Amino acid sequence: MRSRAMMRFVKHGKACDEGQSSCLLQLSQEGAIFVAIDLVEHNPMMKKPVAAMLSVLVELAPCDRRAAEDAARETWDAAFSYAPGTIVDALERAGAATEQLTVNGEPYAGTLEDIQLDESVPLDAQVEARLNVTPDGRALLASLDPAATLAALLDDKPHYAPVFMRMLSACAGAAAKGADSADAHAASDAGATRAALEAAVETDGPVHSPQGERVYPQFFIDALETAGGIAWQGSWVITEAGRRTLKG
């Protein structure tokens, strides 16, 4: 077997010798998250960073991993609990994203080990790993669209729909009353305090579940934020998706 010691591999924007090829095979273990739709649905802290990273990948893919992570950092919310690289690792593990190997710019149907043993690959070939989004990843992104998650919330809990709509109105301010566009956005930018949201929840008194148990305001705030209808920006403000839902 001929020596392939001079083959160069490129990943994360840098080259490394074959002797360092393990650097190409190691995924960051930070967070050790396995993202699947059911897990994301039960892990609210994952939804926004996963949606943000998938949006970047859909726009740029196929792309170098480092380029994707750098692009994500430009708009990455400091409130996210996970770094872009951690989310990419998680998406790969879940099958929502994949890395395609290329040899001199051409897709290679095989693993890094296959390339190392493949006599048809030139010794001086440049091997790169390009990130792409799988169909499962696109489906996951679609399921995380605020329009979809808000609709799902209202469909799943129709008995609480009036409460959610009052909360959206409270966060929208004049926007909910049909004010002129500029004035409406200025008013909605001011948002609502927690006390105002709690008052909106219990306008008609304490809220009870269909089973007769009391449901406290925090449940509704968490649910509406997770669904993408409101966001905390020093006060509770309505999102664009929330505005569309409020307008019907």
Secondary structure as UniProt FT lines:
FT   TURN            5..6
FT   STRAND          8..11
FT   TURN            12..13
FT   STRAND          14..17
FT   HELIX           18..20
FT   HELIX           22..25
FT   TURN            30..31
FT   HELIX           37..41
FT   HELIX           44..60
FT   STRAND          63..64
FT   HELIX           65..73
FT   TURN            74..75
FT   TURN            78..79
FT   HELIX           84..94
FT   STRAND          97..103
FT   TURN            104..105
FT   STRAND          106..107
FT   HELIX           112..117
FT   TURN            119..120
FT   TURN            123..124
FT   STRAND          126..133
FT   HELIX           135..144
FT   HELIX           146..156
FT   HELIX           158..160
FT   HELIX           161..172
FT   HELIX           173..177
FT   HELIX           181..190
FT   HELIX           194..201
FT   TURN            202..204
FT   STRAND          207..208
FT   TURN            210..211
FT   STRAND          214..215
FT   HELIX           217..226
FT   TURN            227..228
FT   STRAND          230..232
FT   STRAND          236..238
FT   HELIX           240..247
//
